[in-house]
């Protein structure tokens, strides 16, 4: 299929600019549920008009519903929000929430669903799972290489959409809690405050290794792939996506115009594809962060992808000439596109003879409409000339149409008022518009959402306490504590070349102590990350492994291929914000989940928690990134280790390097501690409560566990020593 050029539309004006510049489709948010809550999003009437306008030009519009929805929003708002758009002919919905995916398939089974990059789709197994669930298209994680995309495209019939230009998040999309935890503005709710663009100090082994010149540690350059366009298309990408719903319409038009030029050039003559340096300069002038990178398509990470210096923050580095050139460019684009709308070429035939109704027939592709109007008179003095008639009819103004050809057949003695011509023209153009749009209209059945009452467990019996560990010393601290019945062991604790033997030995030892053992799989699974353990998955269950803690769709899909889905425990980042999301996973055969970290106490009561675990202690992961702080500031050690980044308030965030799977996890500066809340948490009806250990040492692990057992199991009034947070348990997110 011909590649689609997909443009952002943060406003109605930007939508028109994108269409004028040559976009094949646009993606836009409405008044709710979009990942850009602060964009100039259209209201319902504007959104319906936008759907019509896009369709008149043979283009497509995709609505972003790419945030996580709370129960009340999904139950009472989403259907009524989507229904008018669906009935108007909406082409697709872009979703993050598995519950939204699940419910749209029930409400609007013929509405195309595109899974957002916020779903963190990283491989072919996950793509196939979504295809089987009725998804038409996936937006790949930005971090994937061309080879990984090619493998995904080759393994399924699902459409592949990938980013080609614009901002890059430091974190895998959908895995970031940074803005949420430090300021309450959740990226999963479309309100990211971009703390990653702020300066940090970098420390290794207590020694600062950054300076003021390279302190923008998490600040990625923007992506520009104009020179890689042929490679991206050959990899199987069917939709080429430009980022930028928060940008100005001039930016949208300028970027779309250039990518349109080169996409057409490639489609016409792929052997002679070459980018004019002047066009690169234009893209650079439209917007950049200390230059561009070409994304992750041909590299895993690296300091050249980062804007560590962030020269835009240094007024001395910004030249007056550069500012002037940018203003001139924006002004030129503004004059070229602002206030204008595309117009489709139409043909027309007008007949005018005295005593016979005038007829105007319009032609656009297969669509033909004819309008008749009484009132053609015989001229008494000066007859109307063909030139005058033609000139008046050719004025189509702000309509979506323009005449490329108009045939006029008329008598020599015809008279009609100019208003007559205007009226028949208006009626014909309106009829043509209606005929073109009626094919997109459809009706939706009405649905009554059943009333849902909060589920509360008044039985405050002692809960099951579990623990997850990432280090051997943490495991050692917990092995002899009989109250900890279930243990999740980090995959990196076992050598890849001795994985099976080491893990089975550990299972035997812990089983003898009465423990249930689970394997915590990587936060991100790509390519062959699980290849060394995949041959042993079924055998591990046979040898006594109780299950797998799953943090990524690809992991779930791989386990499902091996018929092990019933042994899966979803981690908190496999979001079950609402019961419909859990219904999706239940349909996949999953039996247990972990409550999301961004739900507060009240919202947790609206979940059925009987199959859920809740994290009540831990340094929460704020970011999971393909970038590596260590590699960007020193060099890759090819072994796991930790560093620290320190913000302007002197808060220290630990960076854990996972070298085997090549990603970093950045943890919050203080742990989440829910000790005092024990009695209320018991009423939530959770299956179990988890202590999530990550960077703690042996002594910390033992002491923290002791305090939780005392509080939750023995009703002792124990306190936590040190600074901590309650996470979102009290405040939640907007």
N, C-alpha and C positions, 0 to 999 in steps of 0.2 A: 504494500500500500504506500501511497505517496506520503512522505513525512509531513506532519502538521507543525506549523509554527504557532505556538501558544503564548499569548501575551497577558501580562497582568493588567487588571483594571481596578485601581483603587478608588475610582470615581467614574461618574457617567462621562465626564469630559475625557478621561484617560481611555475609556472604552472606545469612544469615537476616534480618538487619536490612533489607537492601535489598529482599528479597522482601516482607517485612511492610509496607514503606513504599510498595510499588507498582511496583517495577522490572519491566520486561518480560523483561529478560535481565541476566546478570551476566558479567563477565570476571574471571578468577582465574588465578593462577599456581600451579603445583605445586611439587614439590621441586627442579625443575631448569629451566634455560633461560628463565626469565622475567626481564623487565626490572626487577623489584623483588625482587632476591635477598634483601633484608633485611626483607621483609614477613613476617607470620606465616602463611606459605603452608602449605596442608594437605599431609599425606603421601598416599601412594597410596590407602589405604583411605578416608581422609577425602574425597579427591577423588572417588572412585567414589560414595560416599554423597551427596556434594554434587550430582553429576550426577543421581542418582535423585531427590533432594529437589526440585531445580529442575523436573524433568520432571513430577513429581506435581502441580505447581501450574500446568502448562501454560506454563511459562517455558523459557528457553534458557540454556545455559552455554557460554561460549567460553574455551578454554584459551590462555593466553599462552605462546608459544614465540618471543617477540619479541626474541631476542638473536642474535648471530652465533655459530655453532657451529664449534668446531675439528674437524679431520678425525676424530680418535679418537671424539669425542662423537657425531658424526653416524653414523659407521660402527658403533659398538658399543653406543650407549646410546639413541638417539632412538627407534628402532623399538620397543624393549621398553618404553620409557617411555610411548609413545602407544598401543600396542596394547590394553591393558586399558581405557583411556578410550574408544577407538574402539568396542570391543566392547560397552561399557556404554551407548553412545549419545551420545557427545560431539557437540555440535552444530556446532562449528567450532574451528579453530585460528587464532590470530593470529600471523603470522610476519613477521620482518624479513629473514631470510637467504634469498637466492634459492636456495641449495642445499637448504634445508629445504622451500621451496615445491616445488622440482623433485622431491625424494624423496617427499614426502607424496603428490604426484600419482601416483607409481608404486605406493606401498604401499597407499594408501587412496583410490582414485580418486573415491569418492562422499562423502568428507569435505570439507565446505565449508572453503575457505581465505579468511581475511581478511588483507589485507596491511596491516601496521602503519604508523602514522605515522612509525616509524623508517625506512621505505623512502623517505621524502621524496618523496611523490607530489604533484606540483604542477600537473598539467594533464590535458587530455582525451586527448592522444596516449598518455601513459603509462598512463592508465586503460584505454584500448582494448587496449594491448599486454598488460596483465595479464589483462584479460577473455579475450582469445584464448588466454592461457596456462592458462585454467581457474580463474581467481580469481573468487570470488563477490562479494566486497566489498573496498573500499579504505577506509582511514582517511586522510582528507586531511591534508596538512600544516596545522598550526594557523595558519600565516601566510596562508592563502588568503582572499580576499575572497568575499562572497556571489556576486558576478558570476562569479568564476573557478569557484566550485563549481557554479553554474548551468550554465555552459558544459560542464563535465565531465559533469554529469548528463544534459544534453541530447545529448551525443555518444556515449553508450554505455548499455548496459542494466545495467551493474555497479551494485551497491548502494553508496551513499555513506554513510559514517559520519564524523561530525565532532564535535569536542569542544565542549561547551556550558558547562562549569563546571570550575573547579579551577586548578591551577598551570600556568603557562606557562614553558617553557624559553626562555632568551634565544636559544639557538641553534636552527636548524632541527634537529628530531629526526633522529638518525642521522648527523649531520654533526659531532658534538662529540667532540673528543679532549682537552678541557681537563683533566678529572678524570683521564683516562688518562695523560696525559703528565707532569703535575706530581705525581701521587700513585700511579699504577699501578692506580687503580680505574676501570675502563672503563664508561662508559654503554652501550656496545655489548654489554656483558656483564652488564648489570643491576646495576652496582655504583657508580653515580655518587655522588661525594662532595659534589656541588653547590658547587664553588668559586665559581660565579657569584653566590652569596649573600654573598660576602665583600666588604669595602670595597676600593676602588682609588682612586688619584689619577688625574686626567686631565690630560694635557699636550698642548699644541699649539704647535709651533714652539719647543719648549724652555721654554714658560711654562705653569705650572700654572693650569688654569681651573676646577678643582673645589675644594671645601673640605670640612671635616668634616661639614657639614650635608647634603651631597648626594654622598656618596662611595660609595654602593652602586650602582656604575655598571651592573652587569649584572643587577640584581635586579628582575625583572618582577613587577608586581602579579598577583594571581590574576584569573582570568576569571570573569565572571558575565553570562550572556546571557538571563536570564529575560525581559527586556523585548524582546529580539530574536527570541524563539522563533518567532513566526509567520513572520518573514522567513527564518529559517533553514530552516524546513520548506518554504516556498514555493520556496526555491532548489534543492530536490531532495534534501535530506538525509533519509535514511530511518532512520538510527539516531543518536540523540542521546546522546552519550557524556559521562559525568561522570568526571573524573579523581579519583584519591584512594586508591589501594591501600595507601598508607602511613598513611592517616588512621584515626581510631578508628571503630568501628561506629556510634557516635552521630552522628558527622559524616555518614557515608554515609546513615543513615536520615533525618536532618534535611534534607539536600539533596534526596534522592530524593522525599521526601514533598511538598516544595514544587513541584518540577518536575512531579511526577505531577498535582498539583492544576491547574497551569496548562496542561499538555498536554491534560488532559481538558477544561478550559474552552475551549481553542482548538478541539478537535475537536467540541465541542458547539455552540459559538456563536463562530465566528471573527471576526464583525463587532464583537463587544463585548468583545474581549480587553483586559483592563486589569489591571495588577499592583498589589496592595495594598502600600502602603509598609511596612506591618508585616511582610510576608513578606520584603521586601528587608532589613529590619533583622535578621530571623532568620538569613538567609543570611550577612549581614555578621558576626553574632555567632558563627556556627559556625566560620568561619575567614576571614581576609583578610590581605593584606599591604599595610598603609597604604591600604586601600580596594580597590576593584575596577576593572578595565577591562572593556570588552565585546569584548576580543579584536581580531583583525585583520579582522573581517568587514566593517567599514565604514571602515577606515583602514589606511594602509600601515605606519606606525610613529608614534613621538612620545613626548615626555617624560611625558605624562599616562598612559602605559601602564606607567611605571616607578615602583618604590618606591625612589627615589634616597636618600631620607632614612632609610628603614627604621626607623620609630618603634618597632617592636617590640623593637629592640635598646636602646632608651632607656627605662629603668624610670621616669623622670620623666614620660614621656608616657603611661604605662599607668595608667589610673585604677582605683582599688579597685572602684568601682561597675561598671566594664566587666567586670572579672574576676568579680565576684559574679554579674552577669547571665549571663555565659557559663556559669558553673558551674551555675546554676539551669536554664538551657536544656538543658545536657548531662544533668543529673539527670532532668529531665522526659522527655527522649527515652529515656534509659536505662530508666526505669520503664515507658515505653510499649512498648518493643521488646525489651529485653534478656531473654535466656533463653526467648523465645517463638518459635514457628514458625507460619507461616501454616497455615490449615486449609481444605480444600475442602468445600463444602456437598454432602452426599449425601442421598439418600432411601433409606428402608428399609421392608421389609415382613416382619413376624414372625408365624408361625402356631404356636400351641401347643395341642395336643389330646391327651388321655391315650391312650396306646397307639399313637400315630402319631409318626414322627420329626419333631422340630422343624425348621422351615425358616426361614432368614433370607436374604432377598434384598436386595442393595444395588444402587443405581443411581447412576451418575455419567456424565452425558452419554450416550454410546452404549455405555458399558461396564456390563454387568450380570453379577453373580455370585450364585450361590446355594449355601448350605451347609446340609447336613442333619446332625442329630445325634439319635441314639437316647437315650431315657431320660425321656420325659415321663410322669409318673405321675399317678394319681388321688389327690387330697388326702384324707387320713383325718380331719384335724381342720380346720386353717385353710388354705384355698386361697390361692394367690398372686394378689394383685390386679394388674389391668392397670396401675395407677398405679405400683406397685412395679417391675414388669417394665420399663415405659417409662423410669422414672428410672434404673434400672441400665444399660440399653442406651445411654442418651444420654450416659453418661460415656465419652468417647473419649480423654480424657487427652492424652498427648503425641503421639498419632498424627496423620497428616496430614489427618484427616477430622473433620467435625462434622455431626451430623444437622440438616438443616433441616426434615425431615418424617419421621415414623416411624409407620407404621400397624401396629397390633397386633391380631391376630385370635386369640382364645383361648377355651377352654371356661371354665365357671364353677367347675369343680372341679379345676383344674390345680395340681400341685405339682412344682417342680423346685428344686434347690439354687441359690443365687446364683452359686456357682462354675460351674454349668452355663451360665448366661447369659453369664458372663464368657468362657468358653471358646468358645462359638459366635460371640460378638461378635468375639473376637480372631481366630478362624479366618476369618471373613468379611472382616474388614478387611485381614488379610494377603493373602487371595486377591484382593481388589480391587486392592491395591497391586501385586501380581505381574502381574495382568492389564493394568494400566495401563502398567507398565514393560516388559513383554515385547515390546511393539511397537517399542521403541527398541533392543533387543539386535540385534547383528549379529556375524558371525564374520570374522576377518581371516586371510588366508593367511600361512603362515610364509615368511620371507625369510632367506636366508643371505647375509650381506654378504661379498663376496670379500675375501680378505686383501690388504692393500695394503702394499707395501714401499717404504721411502723411496727417492726418486730422487736420485741423486747424480751429478754430472758430474765425473769425475776429470780430464778434459781441461782444464787450466788455461790454455787459449789466451787471447790478448788479447780482451777483450770489446768490444762496440760501445758507445761512450759517446754518449749523447744529452743534450740540455739543453732545459729549458723556460724561457722568459723572459716577463716581464710588462711590461718597459719597453724603450724604444728604445735606451737606452745599454747595456743588457745585450746586446741583439742586436748592437750595433756591436762590443762587446768580443769576441764569439764568431765573427763572420762569417769572419775570416781564419784561424781555427784549424782546420786540415784534419782533425784527429783527431775533431772533433765532426761527425758525419755527419748526424744528424737534429736538427731544431730545431722545438720547439713554440712557437708565437707566440700570446700572449694576445689574445683577441678585442678587448679594449678599446684595443689599440694602433692600431686603425684607426677612423677617423671613420665614424659611421653613414651620413652622407650621401655619403661617398666610399669606402665599404667595399670594393666590388668593384675599383675602379681601384687603390686603394692596395695591397690584398692581392695582386692579380695582378702588379703591378709588383715587389712584394717577392719573390714566388715566382720571377719571372724572374731577378732579381738573385742570389738565393740558389742557384737551380738552376745558374746559370753558375759558381758556386763549388763545385759538387758536393754541395750540401746537399739533403736531403729535408725538405720543409716540411709541418708539420702545424698546424692551427688549434686552439688550446685554447678550447673553448666555456665559457660561464659555469658557475660552481659551482652556481648555481640558475637554472633556466629556468622562467619563468611567463608566462602570458597571451601577449602578442605580443613577448616579448623577442627572438626570433630572426626577427621578421617582415622586418626590413630586410636580412637575409642569406639568408633561405630561398629567394628566387627564384634565387639564384646558386649554390646548393650543388652541383648537378651540373656547372655550368660551371666551377667552381673545380677540380674533379677533372680535367676535360678540359684545363684550363690548367696542370696539373702539381702541384696540391696532393696530397700523399701520403695525407692522412687527417685525422681529427678526434680530439682528446683529449676524451673525454666524461666528465663529472663528475656527471651527473644523468639519471635515467630518462627524463624528458621529452625531453631532447636525443637520447637513443638512439632513442626512439620516432619522433621527427620525422625523423631520418636514415633510419630504416627505411621510413617512408612514401615517401621519395625513392629507395629501393632502394640506399642507401649504407652499409648496415650492415657490409659487408665492409671498409670503410675506417675503421672505428672502433677506437680504442685506449681501453679503459676506464681511467680514472684510479683511484688507490688507494681512493677513497671509493665506488666501485662494487664493493662488497666481494666478493672471491672467496676467502673464508676456507677453503673446502674445494673439492674437485674437482667436487662436485655443483653448486655455484654456477657454476663455469665451464662445466659442461655445459648449464646453463640458458642462459647467454649464447651459447654455441656454437650452441645450437638457434635462437637469434635471428639467427644469421649473423655474429656478432662473431668476429674472428680474433685479437685481442691484448688483453692486460690488464696492469694494474700491480699488483704484490704489495701486499697490505694492510699498513699501517704498524704494526699491533698484533700481528703474528706475529713470534715470535723465531726465532733461527737454526735451532733444532731443528724448529720447526713449519714453517718454510719448506722444509725437506728433504722434507716430506710432500706437497708440491705438485709437480705436473708443471709446471716453470717454462720449458719450451721455447718457450712463446708469451707469456711474461711479461717485463715490464720491472720493474726494482727501483730505487727512489729511494735513492741513496747519499749525497746531500747536499741540505740545504735547511732553511729556516725552515719548520717544519711548521705547516699551518693547524690551529688549535685550535678555532676556531668560525667558522661562517658564519651571519650573523644578518640578519634583515629590519630589526632596529633599527639606528639609526645613532648612534654615540657623538657625532659632530660635531653632528648635528641636536639631540640631547638636551641638549647642553651649550652650544651657541652657536646656529648656524642652518645650514640646508642651503646649501652653496656651489654645488650643481648641477655640480660638477666633481670628478674623482677627486683624492684627496689622502690624507695619512696623519696619524695622531695616535698617542699612546701612552697606555696605561693601566699603572699602576705598583702592584704589590701590596705587601703589608705587609713583604716581605723585600727591597723595593726592586728587584724584577725588572721590567724594562720590556718590555711586549708591544706590538708595533706593530699598529695598527688601520688597515687599508687600506679606503678608501671606494671602492666601485664604483658610481658614480652613475647610469650609463646603465641598469644592471639593478637598481639600488637595493638593495644589500646591503653589509654589512661582512664582511671576513675579518680575524680576529684571529690573528696569528702567534705562535709560541713566542718566548720571550725570547732563546733561543740556538739556533743551527742544529744540526741533526743532521749529524754528520760520521762517516763510516765509511771512514776512510783506512787505519788499521792492520788492518782486517778484510779487506783486499783479497783475500788468498789464499784465505780461507775462502769469501768471497762468490763467487769464481770457480767453486767446486765446486758451487754451487747450480744451475748450468745455465741461468741467465737468458739470455733472448734479447738483452737490452741493459740498460745501467745508466744512470740518469738523474741529472743535476745539476739540481735544481729551484730556479731563481732567482726571487726575489719582491721583496725590499726592498733588495737589494744595488746598489751603484753600479757604475760602469764598472770602476774599479780592483779592487774586491772580486771582481767577476765574472771578470775576467781572471786574477787571482792564484789564486783557488780552482780554476779550471779547469786552470791550469798544474800545480798540486799533484796533482790527480787524474790527469791524464795521466801525470805522472812516476811516480806510484805504481802505477796500474793497467796502464799500457801499457809503461812502460820499467823497471819493477821497482826504481825508486829509492826509498829510504827517506825519504820526505818527510813532514813533520809539519804539523799545523794550528796556526796561531798564534791564541790566544784561547780563550775559554770556549766549550764545546760540549757536546752530549749525544749519546749513541748511540741515542737513541730507545728503541724496544722490541726492538732487535736482540738484546740479551743477556737482558733480563728478561722481556719479553712481558707479557701481562695474565692475570689469573686466569680 
